[in-house]
Amino acid sequence: MPVKVSVIVPVYNPGIYIEDCIASLQRQSLPPDAYEAVFVDDGSTDGTPARLDRLAAEDPRMRVIHQENSGWSGKPRNVGIAAARGEFVMFVDNDDYLGDEALERMYEYGVANGADVVVGKMAGKNRGVPVELFRRNHPRATVENAPLIDSLTPHKMFRREFLDRIGLRFPEGRRRLEDHVFVTEAYLRAANVSVLGDYVCYYHIRRDDASNAGFRRFDPAGYFGNLREALDVVERYTEPGPVRDRLFRRWLRVEMVERLRARRLLGLPDDYRRELFAEIHKVVVERFGPGVAAGLQPTQQVVAALAETDRYDDVVAFAAWEAGVAPTAAPTRVEWRDGSLHIGFTAEYTSAGEPMTFPADAVRTTPADAPKDVEEAVAWVGAQTAARYGQATADLLLRERSSSAQYFQPVEFTRETVAVEDGERVRLVLRATATVDPALLPGEGVWDAVVRVKLGGWTKECRLGPAPRATRPEPYAGVVGDRAVLPYWTEPHGNLSLDTSVEGRRLGLGGVRRPDVTVSGARLRVRIPLHAADAARAGLRFTASGRTLHATGTLTGEADGPGSLLEATLPSGLPRGIWRVALSLAPDAEQPGWTGLPFALRAAGGSALAAGGSALVVPVPRPGTARKLLRGVRRVLGAARAKVLSPLPGERR
């Protein structure tokens, strides 16, 4: 079979961090002869070369090339392209890893859409990745109709014939932003770019030792010199005008303005901050016309204007003010309806821990010049945030705790203004309801609810919470397909999370009381504190005296309450005795999980209920009660005997 995909992995001293990468490549769902991995060892000095040689000897899909150290990832990737045999090449860093179906899904999506470039959804573990780009699939994306330019890392799939035809390769040598130069040209020259947003293909990892190449402090002069090369690519393949300005705006916003904001700036040493600011000032003055900054959000416009006019002290002062700005999200309701979880919340921004207020009569204006001082800058940002309130949005994302995979949930929201200070100022409050269908969440795990608030020049995230213990809703677990999903509040912070693999005590079945259980003939009915939208199959297990019997029942939602009704026909061969009862929500699974119910059935009056016997609901017998009592008696007797035999003071045995 022709090789469909060649995965190219530049390698330099990854140590143990390469193991997740290797394991993910070996787990790929593509047929083994449909892909290969080419590891290009760039002169590693740890044990990696020997590890890769063993890997290549054991697995024919894995190839390794050794070379002298080149200083950066550009040359190893180019060597990998030259050695690749696949129709597409995919670039993976040695400390990252792929989703198990990444190559198969990206390849099929690229072929189906005739793409030269395929961008797969990313998840960032302790590092940022694009979010808006992956809100949905984009089969035919361009730099004009999608935020492609927000994703300039090389971790994508490229048609090899396309790269060869246009002669596109990575800049080589010890340098930065070689991926920006490569990916930008690919976007601008590709016949089509496809974005796959419904499956996490790439896991971008920040190592525990923070030694990823991208996290090392860079030399500002060299970094922004390399950045100019990416701007040169844009100028080469676009005409002056709105499209070029929009593309340039990405570098102004991400690589310059964001580095000069809030804690990101304040956390740097002053001498390095000044050096960084000086290089940014040069690029802004040299390369960007007024149309570039004009499309920024208000806070970003302020920082860009201060950088252009070389006002370092005001940039630092503005950053100190912005460092106190943060979103907050308060839950208002969490309830199951028709198989979906409806989550209500409000969101707004705070400053120094207090709700932010804004002018009630704000009008949108365009600044003629940079603000004369920070006080004027803050006032202008407040007015423009209020004037643009119609653009504010609130989103709810569910983020899987172990992998950081995240997915947008459908949200409806309204924008409210709350008058304060005799109506002269207002709070800007977004009131939202998200509808979560847990069946659409891939796999099992714990999903944290994260609120993303876009307002003025801020796009920030926060956990949904905290919810005060006394007033927060406490919904039941819900039955979704063959699994239970539990909304719960974390301890001690009180934030909302969903456990999609909940079982045992956490299901809350201990809340069943004896009046909730009825037996009529051979028919068992139990009111269960679980939400079930439709009739869901459930398994019942009855055990007594080493014997086990099974039955199948149904869970249906109750019209007059939040719980469900479990109904089942008892096994016809239920002999006399006390039978413990356990419930499984996945009775057809290979290994169904069982949760004990807090009641038992006493069968009497015959060997079978169907033959005229009966069953009573009784408490679950406590295991080993007689044995525990006997041990207690023995302890008491033993203590008494020891007391009798103890010698009197001054005596010896």
C-alpha positions as CSV (number, residue, x, y, z in Angstrom):
1,M,0.0,0.0,0.0
2,P,1.3,3.5,-0.8
3,V,2.3,5.5,2.3
4,K,-0.4,8.0,3.0
5,V,1.3,10.1,5.7
6,S,4.9,10.5,6.8
7,V,5.2,11.9,10.3
8,I,8.3,14.0,10.7
9,V,9.7,14.4,14.3
10,P,12.7,16.6,14.8
11,V,14.5,15.3,17.9
12,Y,17.0,16.9,20.3
13,N,17.6,15.6,23.9
14,P,13.9,15.0,24.8
15,G,14.7,12.3,27.4
16,I,11.6,10.6,28.7
17,Y,9.3,13.2,27.1
18,I,9.6,11.4,23.7
19,E,7.9,8.3,25.1
20,D,4.3,9.7,24.8
21,C,5.1,10.8,21.3
22,I,6.3,7.4,20.3
23,A,3.4,5.6,21.9
24,S,0.8,7.9,20.2
25,L,2.4,7.2,16.8
26,Q,2.3,3.4,17.4
27,R,-1.4,3.7,18.4
28,Q,-2.5,5.4,15.2
29,S,-5.7,4.0,13.6
30,L,-4.3,4.1,10.1
31,P,-3.3,0.7,8.8
32,P,0.3,0.0,9.7
33,D,1.5,0.1,6.1
34,A,-0.3,3.4,5.4
35,Y,2.0,5.6,7.5
36,E,5.5,6.0,8.7
37,A,7.4,8.1,11.3
38,V,10.7,9.7,10.4
39,F,12.6,10.8,13.5
40,V,15.5,13.2,12.6
41,D,17.9,13.2,15.5
42,D,19.7,16.6,15.5
43,G,22.8,15.5,17.4
44,S,21.2,14.5,20.7
45,T,23.6,14.0,23.5
46,D,21.4,12.0,25.9
47,G,20.2,8.4,25.5
48,T,17.7,9.3,22.7
49,P,19.9,8.1,19.7
50,A,20.1,4.6,21.1
51,R,16.4,4.6,22.0
52,L,15.5,5.5,18.4
53,D,17.8,2.9,16.9
54,R,16.1,0.2,19.1
55,L,12.7,1.6,18.1
56,A,13.5,1.4,14.3
57,A,14.8,-2.1,14.7
58,E,11.6,-3.3,16.4
59,D,9.0,-1.4,14.4
60,P,9.2,-1.1,10.6
61,R,6.9,2.0,10.6
62,M,9.6,3.9,12.5
63,R,12.7,5.3,10.8
64,V,15.5,7.3,12.2
65,I,18.1,9.6,10.7
66,H,21.0,10.9,12.7
67,Q,22.8,14.2,11.9
68,E,25.1,16.8,13.5
69,N,23.4,19.4,15.6
70,S,22.0,22.2,13.4
71,G,20.8,24.4,16.3
72,W,17.1,24.5,15.7
73,S,14.2,22.5,14.2
74,G,14.3,23.9,10.6
75,K,16.9,21.6,9.2
76,P,15.7,18.4,10.8
77,R,12.2,19.0,9.3
78,N,13.7,19.7,5.9
79,V,15.7,16.5,6.1
80,G,12.5,14.7,7.1
81,I,10.6,16.1,4.1
82,A,13.4,14.9,1.8
83,A,13.2,11.4,3.3
84,A,9.4,11.2,3.4
85,R,7.5,8.7,1.2
86,G,4.0,9.8,2.1
87,E,1.4,11.6,0.1
88,F,1.2,14.0,3.1
89,V,3.7,15.0,5.7
90,M,2.8,15.8,9.3
91,F,5.1,17.6,11.7
92,V,5.1,16.6,15.4
93,D,7.5,17.9,18.1
94,N,9.3,15.3,20.1
95,D,7.6,16.3,23.4
96,D,4.1,16.4,22.0
97,Y,1.7,13.6,20.9
98,L,-1.2,12.8,18.6
99,G,-4.8,11.7,19.2
100,D,-5.1,8.0,18.3
101,E,-7.2,8.8,15.1
102,A,-5.4,12.0,14.1
103,L,-3.6,10.8,11.0
104,E,-6.6,8.9,9.7
105,R,-9.1,11.7,10.2
106,M,-6.8,14.5,8.9
107,Y,-5.8,12.5,5.9
108,E,-9.4,11.6,4.9
109,Y,-10.5,15.2,5.5
110,G,-7.7,16.6,3.4
111,V,-8.3,14.2,0.5
112,A,-12.1,14.8,0.7
113,N,-11.6,18.5,0.4
114,G,-8.6,18.6,-1.9
115,A,-6.5,20.4,0.7
116,D,-2.9,21.3,0.5
117,V,-2.8,22.0,4.2
118,V,-4.9,20.3,6.9
119,V,-5.1,22.0,10.4
120,G,-6.2,19.6,13.1
121,K,-7.7,20.7,16.4
122,M,-5.1,21.3,19.2
123,A,-5.2,20.9,22.9
124,G,-2.7,22.7,25.0
125,K,-1.5,21.2,28.3
126,N,-0.2,24.2,30.3
127,R,0.3,26.2,27.2
128,G,-1.9,28.3,24.9
129,V,-3.3,27.1,21.6
130,P,-5.8,28.7,19.2
131,V,-9.4,28.4,20.4
132,E,-11.7,30.3,18.0
133,L,-10.2,28.6,15.0
134,F,-11.5,25.2,16.2
135,R,-15.0,26.3,17.1
136,R,-16.2,24.3,14.1
137,N,-14.9,22.5,11.0
138,H,-13.8,24.7,8.1
139,P,-13.5,22.5,4.9
140,R,-12.4,25.5,2.8
141,A,-10.6,28.0,5.0
142,T,-8.7,31.1,3.9
143,V,-6.9,33.9,5.8
144,E,-10.0,36.0,5.0
145,N,-12.8,33.8,6.1
146,A,-11.3,32.0,9.1
147,P,-8.7,33.0,11.8
148,L,-6.1,30.7,10.2
149,I,-3.4,33.2,10.9
150,D,-3.8,32.5,14.7
151,S,-2.3,29.1,14.1
152,L,1.3,29.4,12.9
153,T,3.0,26.4,14.6
154,P,4.1,23.7,12.1
155,H,2.0,20.9,13.7
156,K,-0.1,20.4,10.6
157,M,-0.4,18.1,7.6
158,F,0.9,19.3,4.3
159,R,0.6,17.7,0.8
160,R,4.1,16.7,-0.1
161,E,3.6,17.4,-3.8
162,F,2.5,21.0,-2.9
163,L,5.6,21.6,-0.9
164,D,7.9,20.3,-3.7
165,R,6.0,22.2,-6.4
166,I,6.4,25.6,-4.8
167,G,9.8,24.7,-3.3
168,L,8.7,25.5,0.3
169,R,11.1,24.5,3.1
170,F,11.9,25.8,6.6
171,P,14.5,28.4,7.2
172,E,17.5,26.7,8.8
173,G,20.1,27.5,11.5
174,R,19.8,28.8,15.0
175,R,16.9,31.1,14.8
176,R,13.3,31.8,15.8
177,L,9.9,31.8,14.1
178,E,11.0,29.5,11.2
179,D,7.5,28.0,11.5
180,H,5.8,31.4,11.0
181,V,7.7,31.9,7.7
182,F,6.9,28.4,6.5
183,V,3.2,28.2,7.5
184,T,2.3,31.7,6.4
185,E,3.6,31.0,2.9
186,A,1.8,27.7,2.8
187,Y,-1.5,29.4,3.8
188,L,-1.1,32.1,1.2
189,R,-0.2,29.8,-1.7
190,A,-2.3,26.7,-1.0
191,A,-5.2,25.8,-3.3
192,N,-7.2,25.0,-0.2
193,V,-6.7,24.8,3.6
194,S,-9.0,22.6,5.7
195,V,-9.5,22.9,9.4
196,L,-10.7,19.9,11.4
197,G,-12.3,21.2,14.6
198,D,-14.3,18.3,15.9
199,Y,-11.5,15.9,17.1
200,V,-8.4,16.7,19.0
201,C,-5.6,15.7,16.7
202,Y,-2.6,17.3,18.4
203,Y,-1.7,17.6,22.1
204,H,0.8,20.5,22.6
205,I,2.6,20.0,25.9
206,R,4.6,22.2,28.2
207,R,7.1,20.0,29.8
208,D,7.3,19.8,33.6
209,D,10.8,21.2,33.5
210,A,9.6,24.0,31.1
211,S,12.5,23.3,28.8
212,N,10.5,23.3,25.6
213,A,12.4,25.3,23.0
214,G,9.5,27.8,22.7
215,F,9.6,28.7,26.4
216,R,13.2,29.7,26.6
217,R,13.8,33.5,27.0
218,F,14.8,34.8,23.6
219,D,17.1,37.6,22.4
220,P,14.6,40.4,21.4
221,A,16.8,41.7,18.6
222,G,17.2,38.3,17.0
223,Y,13.5,37.4,17.6
224,F,12.0,40.5,16.0
225,G,14.6,40.3,13.2
226,N,13.2,36.8,12.4
227,L,9.6,38.2,12.8
228,R,10.3,40.7,10.0
229,E,10.9,37.7,7.7
230,A,7.4,36.5,8.3
231,L,6.1,40.0,7.5
232,D,8.2,39.9,4.3
233,V,6.2,36.8,3.2
234,V,2.9,38.6,3.7
235,E,4.1,41.5,1.6
236,R,5.4,39.2,-1.1
237,Y,2.0,37.4,-1.6
238,T,-0.6,40.1,-0.7
239,E,-1.4,43.6,-2.0
240,P,-1.5,46.7,0.3
241,G,-5.0,47.0,1.9
242,P,-7.4,45.4,4.4
243,V,-6.2,41.8,3.9
244,R,-2.5,42.7,4.5
245,D,-3.5,44.8,7.4
246,R,-5.5,42.0,9.0
247,L,-2.6,39.6,8.6
248,F,0.0,42.1,10.0
249,R,-2.4,42.7,12.9
250,R,-1.8,39.1,14.1
251,W,1.9,39.8,14.7
252,L,1.2,43.2,16.3
253,R,-1.4,41.7,18.6
254,V,0.1,38.3,19.5
255,E,3.9,38.9,19.3
256,M,4.0,42.5,20.5
257,V,1.0,44.0,22.2
258,E,0.2,40.8,24.3
259,R,3.8,40.7,25.5
260,L,3.4,44.2,26.9
261,R,0.2,43.5,28.8
262,A,-0.6,42.9,32.5
263,R,1.3,40.1,34.4
264,R,3.0,38.8,31.3
265,L,5.0,42.1,31.1
266,L,5.2,42.7,34.9
267,G,6.8,39.3,35.5
268,L,9.9,40.1,33.5
269,P,13.0,41.8,34.9
270,D,13.1,45.6,34.1
271,D,16.2,45.5,32.0
272,Y,14.7,42.7,29.8
273,R,11.4,44.5,29.6
274,R,13.1,47.6,28.3
275,E,15.0,45.7,25.7
276,L,11.9,43.9,24.6
277,F,9.9,47.2,24.4
278,A,12.7,48.9,22.3
279,E,12.6,46.2,19.7
280,I,8.8,46.2,19.5
281,H,8.8,50.0,19.1
282,K,11.2,49.6,16.1
283,V,9.0,47.1,14.3
284,V,5.7,49.0,15.0
285,V,7.2,52.2,13.6
286,E,9.0,50.6,10.6
287,R,6.4,48.1,9.3
288,F,2.8,48.9,10.4
289,G,0.5,51.6,8.9
290,P,-2.5,53.1,10.8
291,G,-4.9,50.5,9.4
292,V,-3.1,47.7,11.3
293,A,-3.7,49.0,14.8
294,A,-7.1,50.4,13.9
295,G,-8.6,46.9,13.9
296,L,-7.5,46.1,17.4
297,Q,-9.7,46.1,20.5
298,P,-9.6,49.1,22.8
299,T,-7.1,47.9,25.3
300,Q,-4.8,46.6,22.5
301,Q,-5.1,49.9,20.7
302,V,-3.9,51.7,23.8
303,V,-0.8,49.5,24.2
304,A,0.0,49.7,20.5
305,A,-0.2,53.5,20.6
306,L,2.0,53.7,23.6
307,A,4.5,51.4,22.0
308,E,4.5,53.4,18.8
309,T,5.1,56.7,20.7
310,D,7.9,55.1,22.8
311,R,6.3,55.5,26.2
312,Y,7.7,52.7,28.2
313,D,6.7,53.9,31.7
314,D,3.1,54.4,30.6
315,V,3.1,50.9,29.2
316,V,4.2,49.5,32.5
317,A,1.7,51.6,34.4
318,F,-1.2,50.5,32.1
319,A,0.0,46.8,32.5
320,A,-0.2,47.3,36.3
321,W,-3.9,48.4,36.0
322,E,-4.8,45.6,33.6
323,A,-3.3,43.0,35.9
324,G,-6.2,43.6,38.2
325,V,-8.8,42.9,35.6
326,A,-10.4,39.4,35.5
327,P,-13.7,37.8,34.6
328,T,-16.0,36.1,37.0
329,A,-18.8,33.6,36.3
330,A,-21.5,32.7,38.8
331,P,-23.8,29.7,38.3
332,T,-27.6,30.4,38.5
333,R,-29.0,26.9,37.8
334,V,-27.9,23.5,36.8
335,E,-30.6,21.1,35.8
336,W,-31.4,18.1,33.6
337,R,-34.0,18.5,30.9
338,D,-34.7,16.0,28.1
339,G,-31.3,14.3,28.4
340,S,-29.3,17.5,28.3
341,L,-27.8,19.5,31.2
342,H,-28.9,23.1,31.2
343,I,-26.4,25.4,32.9
344,G,-27.3,29.0,33.7
345,F,-24.7,31.5,34.6
346,T,-23.9,35.2,34.7
347,A,-20.5,36.7,33.7
348,E,-18.8,40.0,34.0
349,Y,-15.4,41.6,34.5
350,T,-14.0,42.7,37.8
351,S,-11.1,45.1,38.6
352,A,-9.2,44.6,41.9
353,G,-11.8,42.1,42.9
354,E,-14.8,44.4,42.5
355,P,-17.3,44.5,39.6
356,M,-16.2,46.9,36.9
357,T,-18.4,49.8,36.1
358,F,-18.6,51.8,32.9
359,P,-20.1,55.1,31.7
360,A,-23.9,54.8,31.0
361,D,-23.8,57.2,28.1
362,A,-20.7,56.0,26.3
363,V,-20.2,56.8,22.6
364,R,-17.9,55.0,20.3
365,T,-14.9,57.2,19.3
366,T,-11.6,56.7,17.4
367,P,-8.6,58.1,19.1
368,A,-6.7,60.8,17.2
369,D,-3.5,60.3,19.2
370,A,-2.1,58.2,21.9
371,P,-3.7,59.0,25.4
372,K,-1.8,61.7,27.2
373,D,-1.5,59.6,30.4
374,V,-2.7,56.3,31.9
375,E,-5.7,57.8,33.6
376,E,-7.0,59.0,30.2
377,A,-6.2,55.6,28.7
378,V,-8.3,53.8,31.3
379,A,-11.2,56.2,30.9
380,W,-11.1,55.8,27.1
381,V,-11.0,52.0,27.4
382,G,-14.0,52.0,29.8
383,A,-16.1,54.2,27.5
384,Q,-15.2,52.1,24.4
385,T,-15.9,48.9,26.2
386,A,-19.4,50.1,27.0
387,A,-20.0,51.6,23.6
388,R,-19.1,48.2,22.0
389,Y,-21.1,46.1,24.4
390,G,-23.1,44.8,21.6
391,Q,-20.1,42.8,20.5
392,A,-19.6,41.1,23.9
393,T,-20.0,37.3,24.0
394,A,-20.0,34.6,26.6
395,D,-19.1,30.9,25.9
396,L,-19.0,27.8,27.9
397,L,-16.3,25.3,27.2
398,L,-15.9,21.8,28.7
399,R,-12.2,21.0,29.2
400,E,-11.2,17.4,30.0
401,R,-8.9,17.6,33.0
402,S,-6.2,15.1,32.1
403,S,-5.8,15.9,28.4
404,S,-6.9,19.6,28.2
405,A,-9.1,18.7,25.2
406,Q,-11.9,21.3,25.1
407,Y,-15.2,21.8,23.3
408,F,-17.6,24.7,22.9
409,Q,-21.1,24.1,24.1
410,P,-24.2,25.7,22.6
411,V,-24.9,28.9,24.5
412,E,-27.7,31.5,24.4
413,F,-27.1,34.8,26.2
414,T,-28.4,38.3,26.7
415,R,-26.5,41.5,27.5
416,E,-27.8,43.3,30.6
417,T,-26.8,46.6,32.1
418,V,-27.1,47.1,35.8
419,A,-27.3,50.8,36.9
420,V,-25.0,51.9,39.7
421,E,-24.0,55.3,41.2
422,D,-27.4,57.0,40.5
423,G,-27.5,55.6,37.0
424,E,-24.4,57.4,35.8
425,R,-22.4,54.2,35.5
426,V,-23.4,50.6,34.8
427,R,-22.2,47.1,35.2
428,L,-22.1,45.0,32.0
429,V,-23.5,41.6,32.9
430,L,-23.9,38.7,30.4
431,R,-26.6,36.2,31.3
432,A,-26.3,32.9,29.6
433,T,-27.6,29.4,29.4
434,A,-25.5,26.5,28.0
435,T,-27.0,23.3,26.8
436,V,-24.7,20.3,27.3
437,D,-25.3,17.0,25.6
438,P,-22.9,14.6,27.5
439,A,-23.3,12.0,24.8
440,L,-21.3,14.2,22.4
441,L,-18.3,14.4,24.8
442,P,-15.6,11.9,23.6
443,G,-14.5,9.3,26.0
444,E,-14.7,9.2,29.8
445,G,-13.2,11.6,32.3
446,V,-13.7,14.7,34.3
447,W,-14.7,17.8,32.4
448,D,-14.3,21.2,34.0
449,A,-16.7,24.0,33.1
450,V,-14.8,27.0,31.8
451,V,-16.5,30.4,30.9
452,R,-14.9,32.4,28.1
453,V,-15.8,36.1,28.2
454,K,-15.1,38.5,25.3
455,L,-15.6,42.1,26.3
456,G,-13.9,45.3,25.0
457,G,-10.2,44.3,24.6
458,W,-10.3,41.3,26.9
459,T,-10.9,37.7,26.0
460,K,-10.3,35.8,29.2
461,E,-11.4,32.5,30.8
462,C,-12.4,31.5,34.3
463,R,-13.9,28.5,36.0
464,L,-17.7,28.5,36.5
465,G,-17.9,29.2,40.2
466,P,-17.5,29.4,43.1
467,A,-21.0,28.4,44.1
468,P,-21.9,29.0,47.7
469,R,-22.6,25.7,49.4
470,A,-25.9,26.9,50.9
471,T,-27.5,28.0,47.7
472,R,-25.9,26.0,44.9
473,P,-28.0,23.5,42.9
474,E,-27.3,19.8,43.5
475,P,-28.5,18.0,40.4
476,Y,-28.7,14.2,40.3
477,A,-26.4,12.2,38.0
478,G,-27.9,11.7,34.6
479,V,-28.1,8.5,32.5
480,V,-26.7,9.2,29.1
481,G,-26.5,6.2,26.8
482,D,-24.8,3.5,28.8
483,R,-23.0,5.7,31.3
484,A,-23.8,8.0,34.1
485,V,-22.8,11.7,34.1
486,L,-22.5,13.5,37.4
487,P,-22.5,17.3,37.6
488,Y,-20.7,18.2,40.9
489,W,-18.9,21.1,42.7
490,T,-15.2,20.8,43.3
491,E,-13.8,21.0,46.8
492,P,-12.7,23.3,48.3
493,H,-13.3,25.9,45.5
494,G,-16.9,25.1,44.5
495,N,-16.4,25.1,40.7
496,L,-18.6,23.1,38.4
497,S,-17.3,19.9,36.8
498,L,-18.8,16.9,35.1
499,D,-17.7,13.3,35.7
500,T,-18.6,11.2,32.7
501,S,-17.4,7.9,34.3
502,V,-19.0,8.1,37.7
503,E,-19.9,5.0,39.5
504,G,-20.2,3.5,43.0
505,R,-21.2,5.8,45.9
506,R,-20.8,9.0,43.8
507,L,-23.9,8.0,41.8
508,G,-25.9,9.0,44.9
509,L,-28.0,5.9,44.9
510,G,-27.7,5.8,48.7
511,G,-30.5,8.3,48.7
512,V,-33.0,5.6,47.9
513,R,-35.4,5.1,50.9
514,R,-37.6,2.1,51.7
515,P,-40.8,4.0,50.8
516,D,-39.3,4.5,47.3
517,V,-39.3,0.7,46.7
518,T,-42.4,-1.3,46.0
519,V,-42.9,-5.0,45.1
520,S,-46.1,-6.1,43.6
521,G,-46.1,-9.8,42.8
522,A,-43.0,-10.2,40.6
523,R,-42.8,-6.5,39.7
524,L,-40.2,-4.3,41.3
525,R,-40.5,-0.5,41.2
526,V,-37.9,1.9,42.6
527,R,-37.7,5.6,42.6
528,I,-34.1,6.3,41.7
529,P,-32.2,9.7,42.2
530,L,-31.0,9.6,38.6
531,H,-32.1,11.6,35.6
532,A,-33.1,9.5,32.5
533,A,-34.7,11.3,29.6
534,D,-35.9,8.2,27.7
535,A,-36.4,4.6,28.6
536,A,-32.9,3.4,29.4
537,R,-32.0,-0.3,29.9
538,A,-30.6,-1.2,33.2
539,G,-29.3,-4.4,34.7
540,L,-30.2,-5.8,38.2
541,R,-28.2,-8.3,40.1
542,F,-29.5,-10.2,43.1
543,T,-27.1,-12.1,45.4
544,A,-27.7,-14.3,48.4
545,S,-25.8,-17.1,50.0
546,G,-23.2,-17.2,47.2
547,R,-25.9,-17.4,44.5
548,T,-26.4,-14.7,41.8
549,L,-29.4,-14.0,39.6
550,H,-29.9,-11.3,37.0
551,A,-32.8,-9.3,35.6
552,T,-33.3,-6.5,33.1
553,G,-35.2,-3.3,33.8
554,T,-35.9,0.1,32.4
555,L,-35.3,3.6,33.8
556,T,-37.8,6.3,32.8
557,G,-37.9,9.9,33.8
558,E,-40.6,10.9,36.2
559,A,-43.1,13.6,35.2
560,D,-43.5,15.0,38.8
561,G,-39.8,15.2,39.8
562,P,-36.2,15.2,38.9
563,G,-35.6,11.4,39.4
564,S,-36.4,8.3,37.5
565,L,-38.5,5.2,37.9
566,L,-36.8,1.8,37.7
567,E,-39.1,-1.0,36.8
568,A,-38.1,-4.7,36.4
569,T,-39.6,-8.2,36.6
570,L,-37.9,-10.1,39.4
571,P,-36.2,-13.4,38.4
572,S,-38.7,-16.3,38.5
573,G,-36.3,-18.4,40.4
574,L,-35.8,-16.2,43.4
575,P,-35.7,-18.6,46.4
576,R,-36.5,-17.9,50.0
577,G,-33.8,-15.7,51.5
578,I,-32.5,-12.1,51.8
579,W,-31.3,-10.9,48.4
580,R,-29.0,-7.9,48.0
581,V,-29.7,-5.8,44.9
582,A,-27.2,-4.0,42.7
583,L,-27.8,-1.8,39.6
584,S,-25.8,-1.6,36.3
585,L,-26.4,1.2,33.8
586,A,-24.4,-0.7,31.1
587,P,-25.8,-4.2,31.4
588,D,-24.6,-5.1,27.9
589,A,-21.0,-4.1,28.5
590,E,-18.3,-6.7,28.6
591,Q,-17.6,-5.9,32.2
592,P,-20.7,-4.1,33.5
593,G,-20.1,-2.1,36.6
594,W,-22.4,-2.7,39.6
595,T,-23.6,-0.3,42.3
596,G,-25.3,-1.7,45.4
597,L,-28.7,-0.3,46.2
598,P,-29.5,0.5,49.9
599,F,-32.2,-2.2,50.3
600,A,-32.6,-5.9,50.1
601,L,-35.5,-8.2,49.2
602,R,-36.7,-11.0,51.5
603,A,-38.3,-13.7,49.4
604,A,-40.7,-16.0,51.2
605,G,-43.6,-18.3,50.7
606,G,-42.3,-20.5,47.9
607,S,-39.3,-21.0,45.7
608,A,-40.6,-18.7,43.0
609,L,-42.5,-15.4,43.2
610,A,-44.4,-16.3,40.1
611,A,-45.7,-19.4,41.9
612,G,-47.4,-17.4,44.6
613,G,-44.5,-16.3,46.7
614,S,-43.9,-12.8,47.9
615,A,-41.0,-10.4,48.6
616,L,-40.6,-7.8,51.3
617,V,-38.3,-4.8,51.2
618,V,-35.8,-5.0,54.1
619,P,-32.5,-3.2,55.1
620,V,-29.3,-4.5,53.6
621,P,-27.9,-7.0,56.2
622,R,-24.6,-5.8,57.6
623,P,-21.9,-8.3,56.7
624,G,-20.4,-10.4,59.4
625,T,-22.7,-9.0,62.2
626,A,-22.5,-12.3,64.2
627,R,-18.8,-12.6,63.8
628,K,-18.3,-9.0,64.9
629,L,-20.4,-9.7,68.1
630,L,-18.5,-12.9,68.9
631,R,-15.2,-11.1,68.5
632,G,-16.5,-8.4,70.9
633,V,-17.5,-10.9,73.5
634,R,-14.1,-12.6,73.3
635,R,-12.4,-9.2,73.8
636,V,-14.5,-8.5,76.9
637,L,-13.8,-12.0,78.3
638,G,-10.1,-11.7,77.5
639,A,-9.8,-8.4,79.3
640,A,-11.6,-9.7,82.3
641,R,-9.4,-12.8,82.5
642,A,-6.3,-10.6,82.2
643,K,-7.5,-8.5,85.0
644,V,-8.1,-11.5,87.3
645,L,-4.6,-12.9,86.5
646,S,-2.8,-9.6,87.0
647,P,-0.4,-9.6,90.0
648,L,-1.0,-7.4,93.0
649,P,1.4,-4.5,93.6
650,G,4.7,-5.9,95.0
651,E,3.8,-9.5,93.9
652,R,5.4,-11.5,91.2
653,R,3.9,-14.2,89.1
